[in-house]
Amino acid sequence: MLAGGRLRQAANNRMRVTATKVDVRGNSVILLDTPDLGSLVNGREVVVRDILNLVSKWLRKSR
């Protein structure tokens, strides 16, 4: 997103999903961490479609 009027560089400069599994009242819940919308990854601004593609690939891989 915008930070001081400029696009923020993603921390690791990579497009990836990080999954964290947690237990909520006996139910397993997986939280997905993705790059921020509007951040720069590999010199390109991250858009909604990028996030949807990342999550889609993660879901197919995680079956």
MOURWO-V319350 format. One record per residue. N is the residue number from 1. RES is the residue in one small letter. PHI is phi in radians with two decimals (none if undefined). BURIAL is 1 if it has 9 or more other ideal C-beta (glycine too) atoms within 8 Angstrom, else 0. D_LAST is the distance of its C-alpha to the last C-alpha in Angstrom with 1 decimal. Layout:
BEGIN
n = <N & N>
res = <RES & RES>
phi = <PHI & PHI>
burial = <BURIAL & BURIAL>
d_last = <D_LAST & D_LAST>
END
This chain:
BEGIN
n = <1 & 2 & 3 & 4 & 5 & 6 & 7 & 8 & 9 & 10 & 11 & 12 & 13 & 14 & 15 & 16 & 17 & 18 & 19 & 20 & 21 & 22 & 23 & 24 & 25 & 26 & 27 & 28 & 29 & 30 & 31 & 32 & 33 & 34 & 35 & 36 & 37 & 38 & 39 & 40 & 41 & 42 & 43 & 44 & 45 & 46 & 47 & 48 & 49 & 50 & 51 & 52 & 53 & 54 & 55 & 56 & 57 & 58 & 59 & 60 & 61 & 62 & 63>
res = <m & l & a & g & g & r & l & r & q & a & a & n & n & r & m & r & v & t & a & t & k & v & d & v & r & g & n & s & v & i & l & l & d & t & p & d & l & g & s & l & v & n & g & r & e & v & v & v & r & d & i & l & n & l & v & s & k & w & l & r & k & s & r>
phi = <none & -1.36 & -2.26 & 1.15 & 1.46 & -2.16 & -1.25 & -1.50 & -1.37 & -1.06 & -0.96 & -1.85 & 1.00 & -2.32 & -1.59 & -2.69 & -1.90 & -1.99 & -1.83 & -2.25 & -1.64 & -2.29 & -1.83 & -2.14 & 0.90 & 1.50 & -1.89 & -1.37 & -2.22 & -1.89 & -1.71 & -1.88 & -1.85 & -2.19 & -1.05 & -1.22 & -1.05 & 1.52 & -1.33 & -1.72 & -2.29 & 0.93 & 1.32 & -2.25 & -1.31 & -1.34 & -2.06 & -0.95 & -1.04 & -1.05 & -1.14 & -1.06 & -1.12 & -1.06 & -1.15 & -1.05 & -1.10 & -1.10 & -1.10 & -1.09 & -1.24 & -1.57 & -1.11>
burial = <0 & 0 & 0 & 0 & 0 & 0 & 1 & 1 & 0 & 1 & 0 & 0 & 0 & 0 & 0 & 0 & 1 & 0 & 1 & 0 & 0 & 0 & 0 & 0 & 0 & 0 & 0 & 0 & 0 & 0 & 0 & 1 & 0 & 0 & 1 & 1 & 1 & 1 & 1 & 1 & 1 & 0 & 0 & 0 & 0 & 1 & 0 & 0 & 0 & 1 & 1 & 0 & 0 & 1 & 1 & 0 & 1 & 1 & 0 & 0 & 0 & 0 & 0>
d_last = <31.5 & 35.2 & 36.8 & 40.6 & 40.5 & 38.2 & 34.6 & 32.8 & 31.3 & 27.7 & 28.0 & 26.1 & 26.7 & 23.1 & 20.4 & 17.4 & 15.2 & 15.7 & 13.6 & 15.7 & 14.8 & 17.9 & 19.3 & 21.2 & 23.5 & 21.2 & 18.1 & 15.2 & 15.0 & 13.2 & 15.8 & 15.2 & 18.2 & 18.9 & 22.3 & 25.0 & 26.0 & 29.2 & 28.8 & 29.5 & 26.9 & 28.4 & 31.4 & 29.6 & 29.2 & 25.7 & 25.4 & 23.1 & 21.5 & 20.6 & 18.7 & 16.9 & 15.9 & 14.7 & 12.5 & 11.2 & 10.5 & 8.9 & 6.5 & 5.8 & 5.8 & 3.8 & 0.0>
END
